[in-house]
């Protein structure tokens, strides 16, 4: 699909969660290479090894940590143009009947509640300028089709909720200039995806990073894979 995108992100500010490795690190590197100031959200800022990124202490399961992170960006830059909700965990991959409740709680807290709360606190900065972007890194496992497969219920449902957040943000704030989209990166060679996956982190990051460069008025409230809209 032909969409107008920024070639340079000079002067813009981005926050990428889960930016210490894998897809998140590749997204952060792409945006930084294009000139953005990129805050790399991490529970342990020492895990951010790239000198091109700004380490930011951020624990998505701790509301105080979320507030402190957004306040830090506000104090230092006074703006936020891009929020990439990438951080996530996998559940135990078992069926629901066998899955410990603690695993369900951890998965939903990190993959769904965390992005929801972070976006809540980021919205005042995002809405300060027309055309700010929210990119939610989702999964094909979030599909609502009846044939979507078995296992990983907490992970699937958390990502379905992330897709719902995407459509909500578009409906609620699209007329204020916010551009919100979700992306399926595909099966990627990360700690979560495993070594046998067919995509590199850079390939998995391509569509989310592309969405993060959308210009004002671009398509919003959609689910994308390989730069094409796909069904929910």
Secondary structure, DSSP 4 states (H G I P E B T S, - for coil): ----B-S--TT-EEEEETTTSHHHHHHHHHHHHTT-EEEEEESSGGG---TTSEEEE--TT-HHHHHHHHHHHHHHTS---EEEE--------S-GGGS-HHHHHHHHIIIIIHHHHHHHHHHHHHTTSTT-EEEEEE-GGG--STTS-SS-HHHHHHHHHHHHHHHHHHHHHGGGT-EEEEEE--SBSSTTT-TT-SB-HHHHHHHHHHHTTBPTT---S-EEETTEE---
